[in-house]
Amino acid sequence: LLQMKLIRQITDLNKAIKNFRKIGFVPTMGGLHKGHESLINTSKKKSSKTLVSIFVNPKQFNNFKDYKNYPRKLDNDLKILKKLKVDFVFIPTIKQIYNDNKLSEFKLLKSHKVLCAKYRKGHFEGVLDIINRFIILISPKYIFLGEKDFQQLYLIKKFFEKKYSTKIFSCKTIRNRNKVALSSRNFLLNRDDLKKAGFISQQLIELKSQINKNKDKANYLIKKIKRNLINKYDIKIEYLEARNLTNLGTNIIKKKYKIFIAFYINKVRLIDNF
């Protein structure tokens, strides 16, 4: 039985993966949960080998405090990965990833600067940079990403699907029984906060079904629910918007769309889409 291989150096990475063609790659920042597990299981079905990275990428945090407080649970993560029989785990240092070679800078188009890109300056540029570096290092056949971070998924597809032969797979958001999207940041919430997040999710699922009945009333319905959520749950909402999935524009009339939200419960920023 092959042991899970723990890799910290790029030279070891090159050696370990050089003979494998069909590598499935799951990039993570650790703090693993059932959402990550479902990405890994999908990778194991589709790929000959599965490689998981754990790297809290400083470049994608627009707030140093947020970077410092990001949940890090390496021992626990490794236990989970062992149980899932992952082939390779890559845990590079910042220096390994950002050694002096300058790679291309990523510039978002004006039309991309909506939702999280509007509020987290430099965040997606940091995400695109790290994914680009990983693709160059690993040349995976597939990358598996969750739909909870829909804008991230959208941008990674936009920037890399034509540039590389790597295929980007989107996997459904995994939710707990209260309908809260699983996220590493949930580890920072107490039980009451998590309950609150559940009520908010349920109301947004209800909002979506109301909008589906009458898309012309979308803006009115969103404004109304936004007021209610702020008053009832004492949260700060950064954005609550309906956008189509083709170009993240605001026209949803004959298009597939999602409702996107970013909000703070007790200073913890959560995002979701429905």
C-alpha positions in Angstrom: 0.0 0.0 0.0 1.4 3.4 -1.0 1.9 5.8 1.8 0.7 9.4 1.5 3.7 11.4 0.5 4.4 14.7 2.4 6.3 17.1 0.2 7.8 20.4 1.4 10.4 21.2 -1.3 9.8 22.0 -4.9 12.7 19.7 -5.9 11.0 16.8 -4.1 7.7 17.7 -5.7 9.2 17.5 -9.2 10.7 14.1 -8.4 7.5 12.7 -6.9 5.1 13.6 -9.7 7.3 13.6 -12.8 6.0 10.2 -14.0 2.3 10.9 -13.6 0.2 12.3 -16.4 -3.3 12.5 -14.9 -2.8 14.4 -11.7 -5.9 15.9 -9.9 -5.0 19.0 -7.9 -7.0 20.4 -4.9 -5.5 23.7 -3.7 -6.4 24.5 -0.1 -5.4 26.8 2.7 -5.9 24.1 5.2 -8.6 24.1 7.9 -10.0 21.2 6.0 -13.7 20.3 6.2 -16.3 18.1 4.4 -16.3 20.6 1.5 -12.6 19.8 0.8 -13.3 16.1 1.3 -15.8 16.2 -1.5 -13.3 17.9 -3.8 -10.7 15.3 -2.9 -13.1 12.4 -3.5 -14.1 13.8 -6.9 -10.4 14.1 -7.8 -9.8 10.5 -6.7 -12.5 9.3 -9.1 -11.3 11.3 -12.1 -7.5 11.3 -11.7 -4.8 8.7 -11.5 -3.2 10.5 -8.5 -4.5 13.3 -6.2 -2.3 16.1 -4.9 -3.5 18.4 -2.2 -1.7 21.6 -1.3 -1.9 23.4 2.0 -0.7 26.9 1.7 -2.1 30.0 3.4 -1.3 32.4 0.7 -0.3 35.9 2.1 -0.8 37.6 -1.2 -4.6 37.0 -1.3 -5.3 38.6 2.0 -6.1 42.3 1.8 -6.0 42.5 5.6 -3.0 41.3 7.6 -5.0 40.6 10.7 -7.3 38.3 8.7 -4.2 36.5 7.4 -2.9 36.0 10.9 -6.2 34.8 12.3 -6.9 32.4 9.4 -7.6 29.0 11.0 -4.5 26.7 10.8 -4.9 23.1 11.8 -2.1 21.2 10.1 -2.1 18.1 12.4 -5.8 17.7 12.0 -5.6 18.3 8.2 -3.0 15.6 7.7 -5.1 13.1 9.7 -8.0 13.9 7.3 -5.8 13.6 4.2 -4.4 10.3 5.4 -7.8 8.9 6.0 -8.9 9.9 2.5 -5.8 8.2 1.1 -4.5 11.2 -0.8 -1.3 10.5 -2.8 0.6 13.7 -2.3 0.4 16.6 0.1 2.4 19.7 -0.8 3.1 22.1 2.1 5.5 24.7 0.7 6.9 27.7 2.6 6.2 31.2 1.4 9.9 31.4 0.3 9.5 28.2 -1.8 6.5 29.7 -3.7 7.6 33.3 -4.0 11.3 32.9 -4.7 12.6 35.8 -6.7 11.4 34.9 -10.1 8.8 37.4 -11.1 5.8 35.8 -12.8 3.2 37.7 -14.8 1.1 40.2 -13.0 -2.7 39.6 -13.3 -4.9 42.6 -14.0 -8.6 42.3 -13.6 -10.9 43.9 -16.1 -13.3 46.6 -14.9 -16.2 44.2 -15.4 -14.5 41.7 -13.0 -14.3 44.2 -10.2 -17.6 43.4 -8.7 -18.6 41.4 -5.6 -15.5 40.4 -3.6 -13.1 42.0 -6.1 -14.7 45.4 -5.3 -14.2 45.0 -1.5 -11.0 43.0 -1.3 -8.5 44.9 -3.2 -5.7 42.7 -4.6 -7.4 39.5 -3.4 -8.1 37.8 -6.7 -4.8 39.0 -8.2 -3.2 37.1 -5.4 -5.4 34.1 -6.0 -4.6 34.1 -9.8 -0.9 34.5 -9.1 -0.8 31.5 -6.8 -2.9 29.2 -9.0 -0.7 30.2 -12.0 2.4 29.2 -10.0 0.9 25.9 -8.9 -0.2 25.1 -12.5 3.4 25.7 -13.7 4.8 23.6 -10.9 2.4 20.7 -11.0 0.9 20.7 -14.6 -2.2 19.0 -13.2 -4.7 17.5 -15.6 -7.5 18.7 -13.4 -8.0 21.3 -10.7 -11.0 20.9 -8.4 -12.6 24.0 -6.9 -15.8 24.6 -4.9 -18.7 26.7 -6.1 -18.9 28.5 -2.7 -16.1 30.7 -4.0 -17.9 31.2 -7.3 -16.2 34.4 -8.4 -12.8 32.8 -7.7 -13.8 29.8 -9.8 -15.1 32.1 -12.6 -11.9 34.1 -12.7 -9.6 31.1 -12.6 -11.5 29.5 -15.5 -11.4 32.8 -17.4 -7.7 33.3 -17.0 -6.4 29.8 -17.3 -8.6 27.4 -19.3 -7.3 28.7 -22.6 -3.8 29.4 -21.4 -3.1 25.8 -20.1 -4.4 22.3 -20.9 -5.5 22.0 -17.3 -9.2 21.4 -16.9 -11.0 23.3 -14.1 -13.8 21.3 -12.4 -16.4 23.0 -10.3 -17.9 21.1 -7.4 -21.1 21.8 -5.6 -21.1 23.7 -2.3 -21.4 21.4 0.6 -23.7 22.6 3.4 -24.4 21.6 7.0 -27.9 20.6 8.0 -28.8 24.2 8.7 -27.8 25.1 5.1 -24.6 26.9 6.1 -21.9 26.6 3.4 -18.9 24.8 4.9 -15.9 27.1 5.2 -12.7 27.1 7.1 -13.8 30.5 8.5 -16.7 28.7 10.3 -14.1 27.5 12.8 -13.9 31.1 14.0 -17.6 31.2 14.8 -19.3 30.2 18.0 -22.5 28.1 18.1 -24.9 31.0 18.2 -23.1 32.7 15.2 -23.3 29.4 13.3 -27.0 29.2 14.0 -27.5 32.8 12.9 -25.6 32.0 9.6 -28.1 29.1 9.1 -31.1 31.3 9.4 -29.5 33.7 6.9 -28.9 30.9 4.4 -32.4 29.7 4.7 -33.8 33.2 4.0 -31.6 33.6 1.0 -32.8 30.2 -0.4 -36.3 31.5 0.1 -35.4 34.8 -1.6 -34.1 32.9 -4.6 -37.4 31.0 -5.1 -39.3 34.3 -4.8 -37.1 35.9 -7.5 -37.5 32.8 -9.7 -41.2 33.5 -9.8 -40.7 37.1 -10.8 -37.3 38.2 -11.9 -38.5 41.8 -12.6 -39.0 42.2 -8.8 -35.5 41.0 -8.0 -34.1 44.4 -6.8 -37.1 45.2 -4.7 -37.0 41.7 -3.0 -33.3 42.0 -2.4 -33.5 45.4 -0.8 -36.3 44.2 1.4 -34.6 41.1 2.6 -31.3 43.0 3.1 -33.0 45.4 5.5 -34.6 42.5 7.4 -31.4 40.6 7.8 -29.5 43.6 9.1 -32.2 44.5 11.6 -33.0 41.0 12.7 -29.5 39.5 13.0 -27.4 42.6 13.6 -25.0 41.7 10.8 -23.0 43.9 8.5 -23.7 43.1 4.8 -21.0 44.0 2.4 -23.0 43.1 -0.7 -26.2 41.2 -1.5 -26.7 41.0 -5.3 -28.2 38.9 -8.0 -25.8 38.4 -11.0 -25.9 36.2 -14.0 -23.3 33.4 -14.4 -22.2 34.3 -18.0 -20.3 37.4 -17.2 -21.4 38.3 -13.6 -23.4 41.1 -14.9 -26.6 42.4 -13.2 -29.0 41.4 -16.0 -30.6 38.2 -14.9 -33.7 38.3 -17.0 -33.3 35.4 -19.4 -30.2 34.0 -17.8 -28.9 31.6 -15.2 -28.0 33.6 -12.1 -27.1 33.3 -8.5 -27.6 35.5 -5.4 -24.3 36.5 -3.9 -23.7 37.6 -0.4 -20.7 38.7 1.7 -21.4 39.6 5.4 -19.8 39.8 8.8 -20.9 37.9 11.9 -18.8 39.0 14.9 -16.1 40.4 12.6 -15.8 37.1 10.7 -16.4 37.6 7.0 -18.5 34.9 5.3 -19.4 34.6 1.6 -22.0 32.4 -0.1 -24.1 32.1 -3.2 -27.5 30.5 -4.0 
